[in-house]
Amino acid sequence: MNLVSTAGLIVPESTHTELQSSADGEEHRRVALSRLISLNKPEIPVILLGTVAAVISGALFPLLGLLISSSINSFHEQPHELRRDSRFWTLMYIAAGVASLISLPMEYYLFGLAGGKLVERIRSLSFERVVHQEISCGTIGARLSVDASNIRRLVGDSLALIIRSTVTVLAGFIIAMVSNWRLALIATVILPSGGLQGYLQIKFLEGFSSDAKVIYQLWQNHGHILLIERLVYYLYVSVFGL
């Protein structure tokens, strides 16, 4: 029988392979996005309103840069023109602040409401399925708490962040192309290198914890054997006075 050493434990190779395959199977198990959309279908109007709020909040950041760069030119004008333009830009800043004050809370509230309804629906469906299975109470609580909350992050926080970031990038790119297309093209060429660096960093950090679940399961399943062996060896030493 072949043995494999993992995290200080000597276990059969078949056990290690089984745990590794189960971990890989759980890792590659993904929930279909269409299934989540169908479960969240009653909240489609809420999600659409949240999308509008996310678009507004995402466009405010590049528009603020445009306002700052445009308002600076007013300081080089004549006094009567400076007074007139300063009032105009002041009103524009106030309008941008009011739009941000309304859009951001509305975005978080609407996506949070849609995510909360989805969590409630998923927990109800999960409880109906899990309660008829031979499973421990702790696992039921974990499934109802952790899994539904993770899906809620996908529908609520992640979706809002994706929409806001996409609108920010698109609005910034359009403003940059209109203002100075040469500098915009240079920045566009350099931008993917930053994304590639972030992707490689994430993959590099994930490599350190790829076998963490397998190691934990090995310790959970075979750690008591190691503990018993250590206690037996300690008794041998105590009995024989070694």
Beta strands, then each sheet from edge to edge (+ up, - down):
strand 1: 3-6
strand 2: 9-12
sheet 1: 1+ 2-
end
